[in-house]
Amino acid sequence: MKLNSTLSLVALSVVSVLQVAHAASVYEIVNIEDADVKGTLTDTANGYGQSINANNELVGVSRGRTNLTTSDVSGDTNVIDLQDAIGADQSITYSTTTQIIGNSFTFHALENDATTPWLPTFESVNGSIAPSSVSTDNRNTVDSYFFDINDAGLRVGAMSAPEKTMDYAGSVSGIDSWYYRDYELRGFVKNGASATEIELPPPYTAYTNAENVTVNVGGSSLAAAINSNNLIAGYGSIGLSSYAEGVVDSCISSNSDSSPVDICIQANQYIDSSTGTSYIQYKTRAMVWQYNNDGSFTRTELPLGLDPGTSTSTFVAQGLGLNNNGVVVGRSHVYRNGNTDDLYYDAAYWSKNTSGNYEYHWIPVIDKDVLSSIAYSVNDSGIVVGSYKKYIDGYQRDKFFVYDTNTPDTKPVTPNDFYSYTSDLSSRAKDINNQGLVVGYIETSEEKQLPRPKDAFLYNTNTQEFNDLNNLLTCESKGYEKNGEGNWTKHQFTVTDATGNSLTYNADIRIVEANKINEEGVIAATAFVRKPVYQTDSTGNLVLDDKGNPTFALDGNGDPVTSYLPRMVVLKPTSSGSACDVSDNNNSSGTDSGSYSRKGAAVWGWLLLLPLVWVRRRLQR
């Protein structure tokens, strides 16, 4: 169900739980103009703010998915989460007999941009093509992601290999080629906006069977964070799961002109749309890469949280963050209390011992009922933030934690959020700076059984102040403007579709996740922004007229609907304004009047806001 014009994100929230601590800074969205957020690349639907450095250089990701659904608003798919190891885009399923479509694009946005400050600017990675340049004859086949940037401008992330083709020798008529990649996920470091990226490969990329036949499986790696010393934290594959070995063995044994081994492996690398998983799973370890200015690097595998012994289990560990002292945080499989019957996936950190070697450290769970935990960030004082999962009032919830590595025997602390006690609102802390400021997201509804919307938060570890970032925004940053009487009212947009139908709707901006905060308190975040919904066919393509123009999607009453799309936002502390309070203004609630008219000629400037038209592909083996 799409969010329509009568159901806003604000209405979905239980606003009675939200409080404002006025001691916190007031924030403004700086990449906003006329109540419209400049937060994604041209010809993409979704934009995400990933990281920002001390020079106010931001990196992010744009994706081509179309209209947001209620599951996107409430679930974990509204962000690109590191611990999910970058799941495949849910609007595209891949086939080895159809062309590969790259759907994720990297960009930067600079405060000191000479032309337009904070405008998302495409950066090519591994030969990727700008979404505005994509056409039938100029396809992009590479998916790329930025996750972090240090003060020297070094970017890190992950990418896929570009498409390769092979003559088709199968039995289905009308197919000329097979399509495949050498790998699906490979970490990289990029030195500046124009420099060539350097691959950060995992130790394991090829499989050798019992008959000594070696085939490329690609392996998997991801670069999640980089510090001021150019040390990069992430993870990479060290081997295949035993099940995956059997899958590859089958591909090797069935190798033929009509069933090439590379194509068989590729088909099994893709995410199965029915299960949400790949048939080729890797044994993964947390890793660091020391990048040198000459483009070289050294790779170090960090120890697992347990001794695997002779077990054939697929144990996994991931490095997700690090500080300038080289302490790495993430998570690892571990036997709690040394009991091999108690296998868990728990938050961890790795630090060097007196010999200069990394040692694993378990972050103790708050209580025995914790199902799993994860650490995302650590500051230079050794304060770690992350989240854990447990049942609260009969439902699985995430709660963010703060942990001090200087007192390793002390358990993590669960800060209070909107209440004076531990609530059942799920939350995740994504970053902490050296001032002790923590950002992340939290649920804002107490509804037990329905999906819960989320807002970005700011938490001060020094004062224990907890704030919904939306309550710290200036009025302009929430889509308001002053009318002739001096009252704040929602800015109104009017757009016209191909049939000449006109839709008027109120601006609505809601910060839903904060991913990074620098030492000056500038935050890289993602907001949901209200936009019109356009008609699509059964395959998800836009319905266009003979001039290539789209028409509004209509509700059951024949009226156009609006939806919410993610946009990158930059939040800066400001001393020139105050947190928005429009409770005393008339008509300040921002609710829609449903204004819809059939008039006027089409004005096509809004076409720049449209998503790419992606072709859905069904998995075939």
C-alpha positions in Angstrom: 0.0 0.0 0.0 1.4 3.4 -1.0 1.4 6.2 1.4 -1.2 8.5 -0.1 -1.9 12.2 0.3 -4.1 11.7 3.3 -1.5 9.7 5.3 1.7 11.6 6.1 4.7 10.3 8.0 3.9 12.8 10.8 0.4 11.2 11.2 1.9 7.8 11.4 4.1 8.8 14.4 2.9 8.9 17.9 4.0 12.4 18.5 3.1 12.3 22.2 6.3 10.4 22.9 8.5 13.0 21.3 10.2 15.5 23.5 12.6 18.4 22.9 15.7 19.0 25.0 16.3 22.7 24.3 19.9 22.5 25.4 20.7 20.7 22.2 21.8 22.6 19.1 19.3 23.8 16.6 19.9 22.3 13.2 19.1 23.3 9.6 19.0 21.3 6.4 21.5 23.1 4.2 20.8 21.2 0.9 17.3 22.6 0.6 16.0 25.2 -1.7 12.3 26.4 -1.9 11.3 23.6 0.5 12.7 21.0 -1.9 15.7 18.8 -0.9 18.5 18.4 -3.4 19.3 14.9 -2.2 19.8 12.5 -5.0 21.3 12.2 -8.5 19.2 13.3 -11.5 17.2 10.4 -12.9 17.3 8.4 -9.6 14.5 8.0 -7.1 16.3 7.5 -3.9 19.3 9.2 -2.2 21.1 8.3 1.0 23.6 10.3 3.0 26.4 8.0 4.1 29.3 9.9 5.6 30.8 13.4 6.0 34.3 14.5 6.9 35.8 17.6 8.7 35.9 19.5 5.4 32.2 19.0 4.9 32.7 16.7 2.0 29.8 14.2 1.9 29.5 10.8 0.2 26.3 9.0 -0.6 24.4 6.5 -2.7 21.6 7.0 -5.1 19.4 4.1 -6.2 16.8 3.7 -8.9 13.9 2.1 -7.1 10.6 3.8 -7.5 7.7 4.5 -5.1 8.1 3.8 -1.3 5.8 1.4 0.4 4.7 1.2 4.0 7.3 -1.6 4.5 10.0 0.7 3.4 8.9 3.4 5.9 8.8 1.0 8.8 11.3 -1.7 8.0 15.0 -1.9 7.6 15.0 -1.5 3.8 14.8 2.3 4.0 18.6 2.4 4.6 21.7 0.8 3.1 22.9 -1.1 6.2 26.4 -2.4 6.4 25.5 -5.5 8.5 23.2 -6.6 5.8 26.2 -6.9 3.4 24.3 -4.9 0.8 21.3 -6.9 -0.1 20.2 -7.0 -3.7 17.7 -4.3 -4.7 14.3 -5.7 -4.2 12.9 -4.2 -7.4 15.3 -6.1 -9.6 15.8 -9.9 -9.9 18.7 -11.0 -12.1 19.0 -13.6 -14.8 22.0 -14.9 -16.7 20.1 -14.6 -20.0 19.2 -11.0 -19.7 21.4 -7.9 -19.5 22.6 -6.8 -16.1 21.3 -3.4 -14.8 23.4 -1.6 -12.3 21.0 0.2 -9.9 23.2 1.8 -7.3 25.3 4.9 -8.0 28.0 6.8 -5.9 28.0 10.5 -5.4 29.6 13.3 -3.4 28.3 16.6 -2.3 30.6 19.5 -1.2 29.9 22.5 0.9 32.5 24.4 -1.1 31.3 23.3 -4.5 32.2 26.1 -6.9 28.8 25.9 -8.8 26.2 24.5 -6.4 27.0 23.8 -2.7 25.8 20.4 -1.5 24.5 19.3 -4.9 24.9 15.5 -5.3 27.5 14.9 -8.1 28.0 11.5 -9.7 31.3 9.7 -9.2 32.1 6.8 -11.5 33.4 3.7 -9.8 34.7 0.7 -11.8 33.5 2.3 -15.0 29.9 2.9 -13.8 27.8 5.3 -16.0 25.9 8.3 -14.6 22.2 7.6 -14.3 21.5 10.7 -16.4 23.6 9.1 -19.2 22.0 5.7 -19.1 20.2 4.7 -22.3 19.4 1.6 -24.3 22.7 1.8 -26.0 24.7 3.1 -23.0 23.8 0.8 -20.1 25.3 0.8 -16.6 26.1 -2.7 -15.3 28.0 -1.8 -12.2 26.5 -1.3 -8.7 28.6 0.9 -6.4 28.4 2.1 -2.8 30.2 4.7 -0.7 30.3 4.1 3.0 32.9 6.5 4.4 35.3 9.4 3.7 38.3 10.6 5.7 39.6 14.2 6.0 42.1 13.6 3.2 39.2 12.8 0.9 39.8 9.1 0.6 36.5 7.3 -0.1 35.8 3.6 0.7 33.0 1.4 -0.2 32.0 -1.6 -2.3 31.3 -2.3 -6.0 30.4 -5.0 -8.4 32.3 -6.1 -11.5 31.0 -4.9 -14.8 29.0 -7.2 -17.0 30.7 -9.8 -19.2 29.0 -11.7 -22.0 29.3 -15.2 -23.5 27.7 -16.7 -26.6 24.6 -18.5 -25.7 24.4 -22.2 -26.6 21.3 -23.2 -24.7 18.0 -24.5 -26.1 15.8 -21.4 -25.7 15.2 -19.5 -28.9 15.6 -15.7 -29.0 18.5 -15.6 -26.6 21.9 -14.6 -28.0 24.1 -14.2 -24.9 24.8 -15.1 -21.3 25.5 -12.3 -18.9 27.7 -12.6 -15.8 30.2 -10.8 -13.5 33.6 -11.7 -12.2 32.4 -10.8 -8.7 29.3 -9.3 -7.0 30.9 -7.4 -4.1 34.4 -6.0 -3.9 35.8 -3.4 -1.5 37.7 -0.4 -2.8 39.4 2.8 -1.8 39.2 5.9 -4.1 41.7 8.8 -3.8 39.6 11.9 -4.5 36.7 12.4 -6.9 38.7 11.8 -10.2 41.3 9.3 -9.1 41.1 5.6 -10.1 39.8 3.4 -7.3 42.0 0.6 -5.9 40.4 -2.8 -5.4 40.6 -4.3 -1.9 40.2 -8.0 -2.6 39.5 -10.7 -0.1 42.0 -13.6 0.5 39.6 -16.0 -1.2 38.3 -15.6 -4.8 38.7 -19.0 -6.4 37.6 -22.6 -5.6 39.6 -25.8 -6.3 37.8 -29.1 -6.2 39.0 -32.6 -5.3 40.1 -33.1 -8.9 42.3 -30.0 -8.7 40.0 -28.0 -11.1 40.1 -24.3 -10.1 37.2 -21.9 -11.0 36.6 -18.2 -10.2 33.8 -17.6 -7.7 34.6 -14.0 -7.2 34.8 -13.9 -3.4 33.3 -11.0 -1.4 34.7 -8.0 0.4 33.5 -4.6 1.6 35.4 -1.5 2.9 33.2 0.0 5.6 35.3 2.8 7.3 38.6 4.7 7.0 40.5 6.7 9.6 42.9 9.6 9.4 45.8 7.2 9.1 44.3 5.6 5.9 43.6 2.4 7.8 40.4 0.8 6.4 38.1 -1.6 8.2 35.8 -4.0 6.5 35.4 -7.7 5.8 36.2 -10.3 3.2 35.8 -14.0 2.3 38.2 -16.7 3.3 36.4 -19.7 1.9 33.1 -21.1 0.8 30.4 -22.7 3.0 30.2 -26.4 2.7 26.9 -26.1 1.0 28.3 -23.6 -1.5 31.2 -26.0 -2.3 28.6 -28.6 -3.2 26.9 -26.1 -5.5 30.1 -25.2 -7.3 31.1 -28.8 -7.5 27.8 -29.4 -9.4 28.5 -26.5 -11.7 32.0 -27.9 -12.5 30.6 -31.4 -13.2 27.9 -30.1 -15.5 30.2 -27.8 -17.4 29.4 -27.8 -21.1 28.7 -25.5 -24.0 25.0 -25.4 -23.0 25.8 -25.1 -19.3 29.1 -23.2 -18.8 30.5 -23.3 -15.3 30.9 -19.5 -15.1 27.2 -19.0 -15.9 26.2 -21.7 -13.4 28.2 -20.0 -10.7 26.8 -16.6 -11.6 23.2 -17.9 -11.4 23.8 -19.2 -7.9 25.5 -15.9 -6.8 22.3 -14.0 -7.4 19.9 -13.4 -4.6 16.9 -15.8 -4.9 13.8 -13.6 -4.8 11.8 -16.3 -3.0 14.3 -16.8 -0.2 16.2 -13.5 -0.1 19.5 -15.4 0.0 22.2 -16.5 -2.3 23.1 -20.2 -2.8 26.8 -19.3 -2.6 27.7 -18.2 0.9 31.2 -17.3 2.1 33.1 -17.8 5.3 33.8 -14.1 6.2 36.3 -12.4 8.5 36.8 -8.9 9.7 39.8 -7.3 8.0 41.8 -4.1 7.8 43.7 -2.7 4.9 46.5 -0.2 5.3 46.4 2.0 2.3 49.6 3.8 1.2 49.9 7.0 -0.8 51.5 5.1 -3.6 48.4 3.1 -4.1 49.7 -0.1 -2.5 48.1 -1.7 0.6 48.6 -4.4 3.1 45.8 -6.6 4.3 45.4 -8.1 7.8 42.7 -10.7 8.7 41.4 -10.1 12.3 40.8 -13.1 14.6 37.4 -14.7 14.8 35.7 -14.6 18.2 36.0 -18.4 18.5 38.3 -21.3 17.5 36.5 -23.0 14.6 38.5 -26.2 15.1 37.3 -28.9 12.7 33.8 -27.4 12.4 32.4 -27.0 8.9 30.0 -24.2 10.1 30.1 -21.0 8.2 31.4 -18.6 10.8 31.3 -14.9 10.0 32.9 -11.7 11.4 32.7 -8.2 10.1 34.6 -5.0 10.7 32.2 -2.0 10.5 34.0 1.0 12.1 37.3 2.1 13.6 38.9 5.1 15.3 42.2 6.9 14.7 44.0 4.6 17.2 43.3 1.6 15.0 40.6 0.0 17.2 38.1 -1.8 15.0 34.5 -2.5 15.9 31.9 -4.8 14.3 30.6 -8.3 15.2 31.7 -11.9 15.2 30.4 -15.4 15.8 31.3 -16.3 19.4 30.7 -19.1 21.9 29.3 -17.2 24.9 31.1 -18.2 28.1 33.1 -20.7 26.1 30.1 -23.0 25.7 30.0 -24.5 22.2 26.3 -24.9 22.6 25.9 -21.1 22.9 26.8 -19.8 19.5 25.9 -16.2 19.0 26.6 -13.3 16.6 27.7 -10.6 19.0 29.3 -7.1 19.0 33.1 -7.1 19.2 36.1 -4.9 19.0 39.7 -5.6 18.0 42.8 -3.8 19.3 46.5 -4.3 19.0 48.4 -6.0 21.8 52.0 -5.0 22.9 53.3 -7.2 20.1 51.4 -5.2 17.5 49.0 -8.0 16.7 45.2 -7.6 16.7 43.3 -9.3 19.5 39.5 -10.1 19.5 37.4 -8.7 22.4 33.8 -9.7 23.1 31.5 -6.9 24.0 29.5 -8.5 26.9 25.8 -8.7 26.5 23.6 -6.7 28.8 21.7 -9.8 29.9 21.4 -13.5 28.8 18.2 -12.8 26.8 20.1 -10.8 24.2 19.7 -12.6 20.8 22.5 -10.8 18.9 24.4 -7.5 18.9 26.5 -5.3 16.6 28.9 -2.4 17.0 29.0 0.3 14.4 31.4 3.0 15.6 34.1 3.8 18.1 35.5 7.3 18.9 39.1 8.1 19.8 38.3 7.8 23.5 37.3 4.1 23.0 33.6 4.7 23.4 31.6 2.2 21.3 28.0 2.5 20.0 25.9 -0.2 18.5 22.7 -2.1 19.1 21.4 -5.4 20.5 18.3 -7.5 19.8 16.1 -9.0 22.4 12.4 -9.7 23.2 10.7 -6.8 24.9 7.0 -7.3 25.8 6.9 -10.3 23.5 8.3 -8.6 20.4 11.9 -8.6 19.0 13.3 -5.1 19.4 16.7 -3.5 18.7 18.0 -1.2 21.4 21.1 1.0 21.0 24.0 0.8 23.5 27.1 2.7 24.6 30.1 0.7 25.8 33.5 1.9 27.2 36.4 -0.2 26.1 38.5 1.3 28.9 36.5 -0.7 31.4 36.0 -3.9 29.4 34.5 -5.8 32.3 31.6 -3.3 32.6 28.5 -4.1 30.5 27.2 -1.8 27.8 24.7 0.8 28.9 21.2 1.2 27.3 20.5 5.0 27.4 16.9 6.1 28.0 15.3 7.6 25.0 12.0 9.5 25.2 11.3 8.1 28.6 12.9 7.8 32.0 13.1 4.1 31.6 14.1 1.6 28.9 11.2 1.7 26.3 10.3 -0.9 23.8 11.1 1.5 20.9 13.7 -0.1 18.6 16.8 2.0 18.0 20.2 1.8 16.4 23.2 4.0 17.0 25.2 4.4 13.9 28.1 6.8 14.8 29.7 8.7 17.7 32.2 11.6 17.5 34.9 12.6 19.9 32.5 15.0 21.6 30.4 12.1 22.7 27.5 12.9 20.3 25.7 9.8 19.0 23.4 9.6 16.0 21.2 6.9 14.7 17.5 6.1 14.4 14.6 5.2 16.7 11.0 4.1 16.3 8.4 6.7 17.1 5.2 4.7 17.5 4.2 2.5 20.4 1.9 0.4 18.2 2.8 -3.2 19.1 1.8 -5.2 16.0 1.9 -2.8 13.1 5.1 -1.6 11.4 6.7 1.3 13.3 8.0 4.5 11.5 11.4 5.7 12.5 13.1 9.1 13.1 16.7 10.1 13.4 18.0 10.9 16.9 20.9 12.8 18.5 22.1 11.6 21.9 24.7 13.3 24.1 26.7 10.8 26.2 27.9 13.6 28.5 24.5 15.0 29.5 22.3 11.9 28.6 20.1 14.2 26.5 18.2 12.4 23.9 16.5 14.2 21.0 14.4 13.4 17.9 16.4 15.4 15.3 13.2 16.5 13.7 12.4 18.5 16.8 15.7 20.4 16.6 15.1 21.6 13.0 14.3 25.1 11.9 10.9 25.7 10.3 12.4 26.1 6.8 14.0 22.7 7.2 10.6 21.1 7.8 9.0 22.5 4.7 7.5 25.7 6.2 7.5 29.2 5.0 6.0 32.5 6.4 2.8 33.7 4.8 1.7 37.3 4.4 0.5 37.5 8.0 3.8 36.3 9.3 2.6 32.8 10.2 4.4 29.6 9.3 2.6 27.5 6.7 3.6 24.5 4.7 5.1 25.3 1.3 2.9 24.1 -1.5 4.0 22.4 -4.7 2.0 22.2 -7.9 2.9 19.8 -10.6 1.2 18.8 -13.9 1.2 15.5 -15.6 1.1 14.5 -19.3 -2.7 14.8 -19.4 -2.7 18.3 -18.0 -3.9 17.2 -14.6 -2.6 19.4 -11.9 -1.7 18.2 -8.3 -1.1 20.6 -5.4 0.4 19.1 -2.2 2.2 20.3 0.9 5.9 20.0 1.5 6.7 17.3 4.0 10.3 16.5 5.2 11.1 13.9 7.9 14.7 12.9 9.0 14.5 9.2 9.3 18.2 8.1 9.9 21.4 9.9 10.8 24.5 8.0 9.7 27.5 10.1 10.5 28.4 13.1 12.7 31.7 15.0 12.4 33.5 16.9 15.1 31.7 20.1 14.3 28.3 18.4 14.7 27.5 18.3 11.0 25.4 15.3 10.3 25.0 13.1 7.1 21.5 11.8 7.1 18.5 10.5 5.1 15.1 12.1 5.0 11.8 11.0 3.6 10.4 13.7 1.2 6.9 13.9 -0.2 6.6 13.4 -4.0 3.8 12.6 -6.4 3.3 9.0 -7.5 3.2 8.2 -11.2 1.6 5.3 -12.9 3.6 2.1 -13.6 2.7 -1.1 -15.4 2.8 -4.7 -14.0 6.6 -4.8 -14.5 7.2 -1.6 -12.6 8.0 0.6 -15.6 6.5 4.1 -15.9 3.4 4.4 -18.1 4.3 7.1 -20.6 2.4 8.9 -23.3 3.6 9.0 -26.9 5.9 11.9 -26.0 7.5 10.0 -23.2 5.7 11.9 -20.3 4.2 10.1 -17.3 0.8 10.5 -15.7 -0.3 10.5 -12.0 -1.2 7.4 -10.2 -4.8 7.6 -8.9 -6.5 6.4 -5.7 -9.9 4.6 -5.6 -11.6 8.0 -5.8 -9.7 8.9 -9.0 -7.5 11.4 -7.2 -3.7 11.6 -7.5 -1.6 10.2 -4.6 1.7 11.2 -3.1 4.4 9.0 -1.6 7.7 9.4 0.3 11.1 9.0 -1.2 14.5 8.9 0.6 16.8 11.9 0.1 20.3 12.7 1.3 20.3 15.6 3.8 23.1 17.6 5.5 22.2 18.9 8.9 24.3 21.8 10.3 24.1 23.4 13.7 22.8 27.0 13.4 22.8 30.0 15.7 20.6 32.1 13.4 17.3 30.3 14.1 15.3 28.4 16.6 13.7 25.0 16.7 10.4 25.1 14.8 7.3 25.5 17.0 4.2 26.3 14.9 1.6 25.2 17.4 0.1 28.7 17.6 -0.2 29.3 13.9 -3.3 28.8 12.0 -3.2 26.2 9.2 0.2 25.1 10.3 -0.4 21.4 10.5 0.6 20.9 6.9 -2.3 18.5 6.2 -3.4 18.3 2.5 -6.6 19.8 1.2 -6.6 17.2 -1.6 -6.4 20.0 -4.1 -6.5 18.5 -7.6 -7.4 20.2 -10.8 -7.6 19.3 -14.5 -6.1 22.4 -16.0 -3.1 24.1 -17.7 -0.4 23.0 -20.0 2.3 20.6 -18.8 5.4 22.1 -17.2 8.2 19.5 -17.5 10.8 20.7 -15.0 9.7 18.1 -12.5 10.8 15.4 -14.9 14.2 15.7 -13.3 12.7 14.2 -10.1 11.6 11.0 -11.8 13.2 7.7 -11.1 15.0 5.7 -13.8 12.8 3.3 -15.7 14.3 -0.1 -14.7 13.4 -3.4 -16.3 12.7 -6.1 -13.8 14.3 -9.4 -14.4 13.3 -12.8 -13.2 15.9 -15.2 -11.8 16.5 -18.1 -14.2 18.8 -21.0 -13.7 
